[in-house]
């Protein structure tokens, strides 16, 4: 069968660039790549449409999809883009009523009970991991077999009744999965944000599923539908790295694990394998501040890792505890010290406007991150993620606003401690100005700019910063 996978329309420039016109920040969707690999391995013809890359709206995206003449369309959807995803399903079905339209992704996983009721233009939804489900579903559709025999789907039968089949088993051994089908991506169109890379071409890779902590109230990984934590073997990851370097010319890897740094033995083995294979590639990781050590980071740095990202979230222990982050301020300080001793670049982020946040706590957070003085820091306004534990609290402790689905910079929530959205917006802009205009930070940046690879990144970063802080 001809399968076309598609993402909902998403205005990349509006989401991240805030008027700069810079088209960066979109990364290859690995989930789609894994699904494509599973379908292709089963003998199906697979194509992919990414509206963020094409710059298409719902109507134009539907035209792009239908031009490929698919038998089945699979929409991968996050909750924030459920509206455009439903509109795309409607446009596809109205153009070709015989077309089978299925949907998966985080939104379906969290809200599978209601998705088919919310969107009558979907035929089937697949909650959870779809790599084992999709090939069987495509075979059933091709052969006209009963859908009731396929585990892990929810569908509307001929009488219009929504039915759910038995839950599909979780993939226990991730090494058995085919690597993402990278040939479906237009690799040259995926350029990370300035703080995410040094060398191009760069791409994302993931070594695990689920989160080893999985309790943060603001994250889907801390919700009822989060998958259990599993990790690929170092040997399996190395084989994918070899493929990326050999077949796609990749020079830098962005490890997209929620926490790469959780097992020192795994990390040592992986780094040893990289060295033995003589693969000279740069890479970056994300980590929790309570999981790193100097020895671990030094070992990673010796094999090409030059940057670590910490989700700092707040400089208020009260707020960290309220979101069940499971870390403390001293652990954050220690994690930054460890990275500095390893010679690594340090990236981080904090969230303003969480439930219970106030301008006074925001000031406390700003003072704390100025003390840490990391190389790249992002200030986010909190965006409510429906289905998370914090979403229910947010509804009681503030006002949830209606904003464009693809507007990541404008607050969509105002806690009781702030006057209005403008008050929170100015708090974020002020934090950007005060953090990046400090003499200590400027001197540190000038020192790091001795490396000419960083010049263009800092130029783009300046353009972003100027747009974020504009009054």
C-alpha positions in Angstrom: 0.0 0.0 0.0 1.0 3.6 -0.4 1.3 5.3 3.0 1.9 9.0 3.4 2.8 10.2 6.9 2.2 13.9 7.6 2.5 16.3 10.5 -0.1 19.0 11.2 0.6 22.5 9.7 3.0 24.4 12.0 4.3 28.0 11.4 8.0 27.4 12.3 9.0 31.1 11.8 6.2 32.4 14.0 6.8 29.7 16.6 10.5 30.3 17.2 11.7 33.3 15.2 9.5 36.1 16.6 9.7 38.2 13.5 13.2 37.5 12.5 12.2 35.4 9.4 14.9 32.8 10.3 13.7 29.3 9.5 15.5 27.3 12.2 14.5 25.1 15.0 12.7 22.2 13.2 14.3 18.8 13.7 13.6 15.5 12.0 10.6 13.9 13.6 12.1 10.6 14.8 8.7 9.1 15.6 7.6 9.4 12.0 10.9 8.0 10.9 10.5 4.9 13.1 6.9 4.3 11.8 8.1 4.8 8.2 10.9 2.2 8.7 8.4 -0.3 10.1 6.0 0.1 7.2 8.7 0.0 4.6 10.2 -3.1 6.1 6.8 -4.7 5.7 6.8 -3.9 2.0 4.8 -0.7 1.9 5.6 2.4 -0.1 6.1 5.3 2.3 6.3 9.1 1.8 6.3 12.0 4.2 5.0 15.6 4.1 6.2 18.1 6.7 4.2 21.4 6.4 6.7 23.2 8.7 9.4 22.7 6.1 7.1 23.5 3.1 5.4 26.5 4.8 2.0 25.2 3.9 -1.4 25.7 5.6 -4.1 23.1 6.0 -5.5 23.4 2.5 -2.1 23.4 0.8 -0.9 20.5 3.0 -3.9 18.4 1.9 -3.0 19.2 -1.7 0.6 18.1 -1.1 -0.6 14.8 0.5 -3.2 14.0 -2.1 -0.7 14.6 -4.9 1.2 11.5 -3.7 -1.9 9.4 -4.3 -1.8 7.5 -1.0 -4.0 4.7 0.0 -3.6 5.5 3.7 -2.6 8.8 5.4 -1.1 8.7 8.9 -1.2 12.0 10.9 1.2 12.3 13.8 -0.3 14.7 16.3 0.8 16.5 19.5 -2.0 18.0 21.6 -1.1 21.6 20.9 -1.6 21.0 17.2 -4.8 18.9 17.5 -6.9 21.7 15.9 -4.8 21.8 12.6 -4.6 18.0 12.7 -8.3 17.6 12.8 -8.8 20.3 10.1 -6.3 18.4 7.9 -8.2 15.1 8.4 -11.4 16.9 7.3 -9.7 18.4 4.2 -8.4 15.0 3.2 -11.6 13.1 3.7 -13.7 15.7 1.9 -11.4 15.6 -1.1 -11.2 11.8 -1.1 -13.9 10.0 1.0 -12.4 6.6 0.2 -9.0 7.6 1.7 -8.2 5.9 5.0 -7.0 8.5 7.6 -5.4 7.3 10.8 -3.8 9.3 13.6 -1.2 8.6 16.3 1.2 10.5 18.4 1.2 12.0 21.9 -2.3 13.5 21.6 -3.8 10.2 20.7 -1.9 8.4 23.4 -3.2 10.8 26.1 -6.7 11.3 24.8 -7.5 8.2 22.7 -10.9 7.8 24.4 -12.2 11.0 22.8 -10.3 11.6 19.6 -12.7 9.8 17.3 -15.6 11.6 18.9 -13.8 15.0 18.5 -12.9 14.3 14.8 -15.4 12.4 12.7 -13.1 12.5 9.7 -10.6 10.0 11.3 -11.1 6.3 10.6 -8.6 4.8 13.1 -6.4 6.0 15.9 -3.3 4.3 17.3 -2.4 5.2 20.9 1.0 4.4 22.2 3.9 3.0 20.2 2.8 2.2 16.7 5.8 0.4 15.1 4.4 -3.1 15.6 0.7 -2.0 15.1 1.1 -0.1 11.8 2.4 -2.9 9.6 -0.4 -5.2 10.7 -3.0 -2.5 10.3 -1.8 -1.7 6.8 -2.0 -5.4 5.9 -5.5 -5.7 7.2 -6.6 -2.6 5.2 -5.0 -4.0 2.1 -6.6 -7.4 2.5 -9.9 -6.2 3.8 -9.4 -8.2 7.0 -11.4 -7.4 10.2 -10.0 -4.5 12.2 -11.1 -6.2 15.4 -8.2 -8.6 15.0 -5.6 -5.9 15.1 -4.2 -5.1 18.6 -3.7 -1.5 19.7 -6.2 0.4 17.7 -9.5 2.3 18.1 -11.8 2.6 15.2 -15.3 3.4 14.1 -17.2 0.4 12.8 -19.7 0.2 9.9 -22.5 1.1 12.3 -20.7 4.2 13.6 -19.8 2.7 16.9 -16.3 3.5 18.3 -14.5 0.2 19.3 -11.2 -0.4 20.9 -9.2 -3.6 20.5 -6.9 -5.2 23.0 -3.9 -3.1 23.9 -0.8 -3.9 21.9 2.2 -5.1 24.0 5.0 -2.7 24.6 8.2 -3.1 22.6 10.6 -4.5 25.2 13.8 -4.8 23.2 14.4 -1.6 21.3 17.3 -3.2 19.5 14.8 -5.1 17.4 13.4 -2.0 15.9 14.6 -0.7 12.5 16.4 2.6 12.5 14.4 5.6 11.4 13.9 5.8 7.7 16.0 8.9 7.1 15.5 8.9 3.4 12.0 10.4 3.9 13.5 13.6 5.3 14.8 16.6 3.4 17.9 16.7 5.7 19.1 20.1 4.4 15.9 21.7 5.5 16.3 20.7 9.2 18.6 23.3 10.8 18.7 23.4 14.6 18.5 26.5 16.7 21.8 28.4 17.2 22.4 27.0 20.7 21.8 23.4 19.5 24.8 22.7 17.2 28.3 23.6 16.1 28.5 21.7 12.8 26.2 20.9 9.9 24.7 18.6 8.8 23.4 17.7 12.3 20.5 15.5 13.2 18.7 14.0 16.2 19.1 10.5 17.5 17.5 8.8 20.5 18.8 5.9 22.6 15.8 5.3 24.9 12.0 5.5 25.3 10.2 6.7 28.3 11.8 8.8 31.0 14.0 7.3 33.8 12.4 9.7 36.3 8.9 10.2 34.8 7.3 12.3 37.6 7.5 15.9 36.5 3.9 17.3 36.6 4.4 19.6 33.6 5.5 16.8 31.2 3.6 14.0 29.4 6.4 11.6 30.5 5.0 12.1 34.1 1.4 11.3 33.1 -0.7 8.2 33.3 0.1 7.1 29.7 3.8 7.5 29.8 5.7 4.4 28.6 8.1 2.6 30.8 11.8 3.3 30.4 13.8 1.2 28.0 17.2 1.8 26.4 18.9 0.4 23.4 22.3 -1.3 23.7 25.4 0.8 23.1 26.3 -1.5 20.2 22.9 -0.9 18.5 23.2 2.9 18.9 26.7 2.7 17.4 25.4 1.0 14.3 22.9 3.8 13.7 25.7 6.4 14.2 27.8 4.6 11.6 24.8 4.7 9.2 24.3 8.4 9.8 27.9 9.2 9.1 28.3 6.8 6.2 25.0 7.3 4.3 24.0 10.8 5.2 27.2 12.6 5.9 26.2 13.6 9.4 28.9 15.5 11.3 27.0 16.2 14.6 24.4 14.3 16.7 21.8 15.8 19.0 20.9 13.1 21.4 17.2 13.6 22.1 16.9 11.4 25.2 15.1 13.2 28.2 18.1 12.1 30.2 21.1 10.7 28.4 23.3 10.6 31.6 21.7 7.9 33.7 24.1 5.0 33.5 27.8 5.5 33.7 28.6 1.9 32.5 26.3 2.3 29.5 28.0 5.7 28.7 31.5 4.3 29.1 30.7 1.4 26.8 29.2 3.7 24.1 32.2 6.0 24.3 34.6 3.1 24.0 32.8 1.8 21.0 32.9 5.3 19.3 36.6 5.5 19.9 37.3 1.9 18.7 35.3 2.7 15.5 37.4 5.9 15.0 34.2 7.9 14.5 35.1 11.6 14.8 31.8 13.2 15.4 30.6 16.0 17.7 27.5 15.4 19.9 25.3 17.0 22.5 23.0 15.6 25.2 20.3 16.4 27.7 20.6 15.5 31.3 19.0 15.9 34.7 21.1 17.9 37.2 21.1 15.1 39.7 22.4 12.4 37.3 25.8 13.7 36.2 29.4 13.5 37.6 32.7 15.0 36.6 34.0 11.6 35.6 31.0 10.8 33.4 31.1 14.1 31.6 34.9 14.0 31.1 34.5 10.5 29.5 31.8 11.8 27.2 33.9 14.9 26.3 36.9 12.8 25.4 34.7 11.1 22.7 33.2 14.2 21.1 30.4 15.4 23.4 30.9 19.1 23.9 27.6 20.3 25.3 25.0 19.3 27.9 21.5 20.8 28.4 19.9 21.0 31.8 16.2 21.6 32.4 16.7 24.0 35.3 13.0 25.1 35.3 13.3 27.4 38.3 15.5 29.0 40.9 12.8 28.6 43.5 12.9 25.4 45.5 9.2 25.9 46.2 8.4 25.9 42.5 10.6 22.9 41.8 8.8 21.0 44.5 5.4 22.1 43.2 6.1 20.7 39.8 7.7 17.5 41.3 11.0 18.1 39.5 12.9 15.9 42.0 16.0 18.1 42.1 17.3 20.9 44.2 19.3 24.1 43.6 22.6 22.7 45.0 22.3 19.8 42.5 21.9 22.4 39.7 25.0 24.2 40.9 27.0 21.0 41.1 25.8 19.9 37.6 27.1 23.2 36.2 30.4 22.8 38.0 30.8 19.2 36.7 30.2 20.3 33.1 32.7 23.2 33.5 35.4 20.8 34.8 34.8 18.6 31.8 35.2 21.5 29.5 31.7 21.4 28.2 29.4 24.1 26.9 26.3 24.4 29.2 22.8 25.0 28.0 19.8 25.4 30.2 16.2 26.6 30.4 13.8 28.0 33.0 10.0 28.4 32.9 8.3 31.6 34.1 4.6 31.7 34.8 4.2 28.2 36.4 1.2 27.8 38.7 2.1 29.6 42.0 4.8 31.7 40.3 5.0 35.4 41.1 7.3 38.2 39.9 9.2 37.9 43.2 9.9 34.2 42.5 10.8 35.1 38.9 13.4 37.5 40.3 14.7 34.8 42.6 15.1 32.5 39.5 16.8 35.2 37.5 19.4 35.8 40.3 20.0 32.1 40.5 20.6 31.5 36.8 22.9 34.6 36.7 24.9 32.9 39.4 25.2 29.8 37.3 26.1 31.8 34.2 25.6 29.0 31.7 26.5 29.6 28.1 23.0 29.5 26.6 19.8 30.0 28.6 16.2 30.0 27.3 13.4 31.6 29.2 10.0 30.1 28.5 6.5 31.2 29.5 4.7 28.1 30.8 2.3 26.5 28.2 -0.3 24.3 29.7 -0.1 20.7 28.3 -3.6 19.2 28.5 -3.5 15.8 30.2 -0.6 16.5 32.5 -0.9 16.7 36.2 0.0 20.4 36.2 -2.7 21.3 33.7 -5.4 20.6 36.3 -3.6 22.7 38.9 -3.1 25.5 36.3 -6.9 25.7 35.7 -7.4 26.4 39.4 -4.5 28.7 40.0 -4.7 31.1 37.1 -6.2 31.8 33.7 -5.7 29.7 30.6 -5.6 31.9 27.4 -6.5 31.2 23.8 -3.4 31.7 21.6 -2.3 30.4 18.2 -1.3 26.8 18.3 2.1 27.5 16.8 2.9 30.6 19.0 5.5 29.3 21.5 6.6 32.7 22.8 3.4 34.3 23.8 2.0 33.2 27.2 -1.0 30.9 27.0 -1.4 30.9 30.8 -1.3 33.5 33.5 -0.9 32.4 37.2 -2.7 34.4 39.9 0.6 36.1 40.9 0.7 38.2 37.6 -1.6 41.0 36.5 -2.1 39.7 33.0 -0.3 38.2 30.0 1.5 41.4 29.2 3.0 41.4 32.7 4.3 37.9 32.2 5.6 38.7 28.7 7.5 41.7 30.0 9.0 39.5 32.8 10.3 37.1 30.2 11.7 39.9 28.0 13.3 41.6 31.0 15.0 38.3 31.9 16.5 38.0 28.4 17.8 41.5 28.6 19.2 41.3 32.1 20.8 37.9 31.6 22.5 38.4 28.3 23.7 42.0 28.8 25.7 41.2 32.0 29.4 42.1 31.6 30.3 38.7 33.0 28.3 36.9 30.3 29.6 39.2 27.5 33.2 38.6 28.5 32.5 34.8 28.7 31.0 34.9 25.2 33.8 36.8 23.7 36.2 34.2 25.2 34.2 31.4 23.6 34.1 33.1 20.3 37.8 32.4 19.8 36.4 29.3 18.0 35.2 30.6 14.6 32.7 27.7 14.4 30.6 29.7 16.9 30.6 33.1 15.1 27.6 32.4 12.9 25.7 30.8 15.7 26.2 33.8 17.9 25.0 36.1 15.1 21.8 34.2 14.7 21.4 34.0 18.4 21.7 37.8 18.6 19.0 38.1 16.0 16.7 35.9 18.0 17.6 37.7 21.3 16.8 41.1 19.7 13.4 39.9 18.5 12.6 38.3 21.9 13.4 41.5 23.8 11.8 44.0 21.5 9.3 46.2 23.2 
